[in-house]
Amino acid sequence: MPRPGRPAPASRLSPADVKQPGAASTNPAVAARLRQLAAQAEHRRAIAEHQARHAADQQARVNALLLEAIAALASLFSEPGRHGSRPG
């Protein structure tokens, strides 16, 4: 709510600005800021995509190592010379 004696924010616009709905975007400073915000958003999206790919690659490596460990343990416990004795 504007203070008494001060114009409301909408009254600062000229009649030409009010008639043209997209007039604010033709302002070079506004257009530059929009480009800057779009570039920042694209940069954040690229970073998020990279982080997601990196996390998926790490998970795939961990899964492969776990499968190798399971296979190695299974081969140890399935040796023909092993009788029903329990480890430990």
C-alpha positions in Angstrom: 0.0 0.0 0.0 1.6 3.3 -1.0 2.0 6.0 1.6 -0.2 9.1 1.2 1.3 11.7 -1.1 3.3 9.1 -3.1 2.0 7.7 -6.4 1.0 4.1 -6.6 3.6 2.0 -8.5 1.2 1.4 -11.5 0.8 5.2 -11.9 4.5 5.5 -12.8 3.9 3.8 -16.1 3.3 6.0 -19.1 0.0 5.5 -21.1 2.0 3.9 -23.9 3.4 1.3 -21.4 -0.1 0.5 -20.1 -1.5 0.0 -23.6 1.2 -2.5 -24.7 1.1 -5.6 -22.5 4.7 -6.6 -23.4 6.1 -3.1 -23.2 8.2 -3.9 -20.1 10.2 -6.6 -22.0 11.2 -4.1 -24.7 13.2 -2.1 -22.2 16.9 -3.0 -22.8 17.7 -3.3 -19.1 14.8 -5.7 -18.6 15.7 -7.7 -21.6 19.3 -8.0 -20.4 18.2 -9.1 -17.0 15.8 -11.7 -18.5 18.7 -13.1 -20.6 20.9 -13.2 -17.5 18.3 -15.0 -15.5 17.7 -17.5 -18.4 21.5 -18.1 -18.6 21.7 -18.7 -14.8 18.8 -21.1 -15.0 20.4 -23.0 -17.9 23.7 -23.1 -15.9 21.9 -24.5 -12.8 20.1 -27.1 -15.0 23.4 -28.2 -16.5 25.0 -28.5 -13.1 22.0 -30.6 -11.8 22.2 -32.8 -14.9 26.0 -33.3 -14.4 25.5 -34.2 -10.7 22.7 -36.6 -11.5 24.9 -38.3 -14.2 27.8 -38.5 -11.7 25.7 -40.0 -9.0 24.3 -42.6 -11.4 27.8 -43.5 -12.5 29.0 -43.8 -8.9 26.0 -46.0 -8.1 26.7 -48.2 -11.1 30.3 -48.7 -10.0 29.2 -49.5 -6.4 26.7 -52.1 -7.8 29.4 -53.7 -10.0 31.8 -54.0 -7.0 29.1 -55.5 -4.9 28.3 -58.1 -7.5 32.0 -59.0 -7.8 32.3 -59.3 -4.0 29.2 -61.5 -3.9 30.5 -63.7 -6.7 33.9 -64.0 -5.0 32.2 -65.0 -1.7 29.9 -67.4 -3.4 32.9 -69.1 -5.1 34.7 -69.4 -1.7 31.7 -71.1 -0.1 31.0 -73.4 -3.0 34.4 -75.0 -3.2 34.2 -78.8 -3.6 36.7 -79.4 -0.7 34.5 -77.5 1.7 32.3 -79.7 4.0 29.5 -78.5 6.2 31.8 -76.6 8.6 30.9 -73.1 9.5 33.4 -70.3 9.5 34.3 -68.6 12.8 
